[in-house]
């Protein structure tokens, strides 16, 4: 059984026991979060697709950790102008483990 959920402006295909990193959620470590924007649920050949979401379907996930991703380096350079700008970015994330899918 798997589901397609939407959180943080992105879509994820999840199954029970999966661990994934999503955009930061406002929950403490160890809390259980219900993700209600479920776009699709499939159980073998039984596939339910929402328009755009399924009513009554939800995915329960446990917050494992909060963290920051690897640094991405951005360099802006203009030739012959004595101009060079270097920046970095680290994206915050929340790591969750999928506990159950209902719907």
C-alpha positions as a printed NumPy array, in Angstrom:
array([[  0.   ,   0.   ,   0.   ],
       [  1.315,   3.428,  -0.905],
       [  0.084,   6.996,  -1.155],
       [  1.01 ,  10.233,  -2.861],
       [  0.993,  13.177,  -0.457],
       [  1.608,  16.885,  -0.819],
       [  3.51 ,  18.898,   1.777],
       [  5.685,  21.971,   1.53 ],
       [  4.703,  22.51 ,  -2.102],
       [  6.148,  19.148,  -3.172],
       [  4.645,  15.729,  -3.804],
       [  6.011,  12.48 ,  -2.334],
       [  5.218,   8.803,  -2.927],
       [  5.238,   7.153,   0.497],
       [  4.678,   3.708,   1.971],
       [  4.525,   2.56 ,   5.577],
       [  7.97 ,   2.605,   7.192],
       [  9.494,   5.101,   4.729],
       [ 11.705,   7.913,   6.013],
       [ 11.836,  11.146,   4.086],
       [ 12.946,  14.731,   4.437],
       [ 10.252,  17.343,   3.921],
       [ 10.102,  21.108,   4.321],
       [ 10.184,  22.222,   7.955],
       [  7.065,  21.313,   9.955],
       [  6.1  ,  23.05 ,  13.182],
       [  6.173,  19.969,  15.404],
       [  8.581,  18.714,  18.046],
       [ 10.713,  15.603,  17.7  ],
       [  8.736,  12.498,  18.627],
       [  5.355,  14.065,  17.806],
       [  2.928,  12.46 ,  15.37 ],
       [  1.792,  14.615,  12.461],
       [ -1.27 ,  13.953,  10.286],
       [ -0.788,  14.823,   6.629],
       [ -4.247,  15.371,   5.173],
       [ -3.375,  16.469,   1.631],
       [ -3.465,  12.963,   0.143],
       [ -3.638,  12.976,  -3.656],
       [ -3.761,   9.224,  -4.275],
       [ -3.949,   5.938,  -2.35 ],
       [ -3.159,   2.573,  -3.951],
       [ -3.605,  -0.872,  -2.419],
       [ -2.676,  -3.432,  -5.056],
       [ -5.084,  -2.963,  -7.973],
       [ -7.419,  -0.745,  -5.919],
       [ -6.354,   2.808,  -6.802],
       [ -8.187,   5.893,  -5.526],
       [ -7.337,   9.252,  -7.08 ],
       [ -8.557,  12.54 ,  -5.634],
       [ -9.715,  15.628,  -7.451],
       [ -7.41 ,  17.181,  -6.242],
       [ -7.358,  15.473,  -2.81 ],
       [ -9.109,  12.468,  -1.302],
       [-11.721,  13.297,   1.327],
       [-11.141,  11.477,   4.605],
       [ -7.742,  10.097,   3.631],
       [ -4.751,  10.833,   5.851],
       [ -1.193,   9.735,   6.449],
       [  0.237,   9.596,   9.985],
       [  3.936,  10.387,  10.281],
       [  6.283,  10.581,  13.26 ],
       [  8.778,  13.46 ,  13.418],
       [ 12.225,  11.906,  13.768],
       [ 14.498,  14.956,  13.578],
       [ 14.946,  18.53 ,  12.414],
       [ 18.081,  19.555,  10.583],
       [ 19.784,  21.496,   7.852],
       [ 20.858,  20.184,   4.473],
       [ 24.274,  20.33 ,   2.852],
       [ 25.544,  23.735,   1.808],
       [ 24.872,  24.798,  -1.766],
       [ 27.402,  27.337,  -3.039],
       [ 26.243,  30.088,  -5.394],
       [ 28.858,  32.068,  -7.34 ],
       [ 27.938,  35.049,  -9.499],
       [ 30.722,  36.231, -11.768],
       [ 30.919,  38.926, -14.444],
       [ 33.888,  38.803, -16.728],
       [ 36.139,  41.871, -17.136],
       [ 34.141,  43.868, -14.537],
       [ 36.103,  43.014, -11.369],
       [ 32.892,  41.549,  -9.928],
       [ 32.545,  38.27 ,  -8.058],
       [ 29.863,  37.436,  -5.514],
       [ 29.847,  34.187,  -3.535],
       [ 26.958,  33.021,  -1.361],
       [ 25.861,  29.839,   0.343],
       [ 22.516,  28.343,   1.353],
       [ 21.475,  25.538,   3.709],
       [ 17.833,  24.464,   3.557],
       [ 16.023,  23.496,   6.773],
       [ 14.203,  20.155,   6.779],
       [ 12.165,  17.845,   8.973],
       [ 12.791,  14.112,   8.774],
       [  9.613,  12.056,   9.184],
       [  8.838,   8.343,   9.297],
       [  5.522,   7.179,   7.831],
       [  3.537,   5.174,  10.403],
       [  0.183,   4.515,   8.73 ],
       [ -1.877,   5.255,   5.64 ],
       [ -5.667,   5.364,   5.851],
       [ -8.12 ,   6.095,   3.102]])
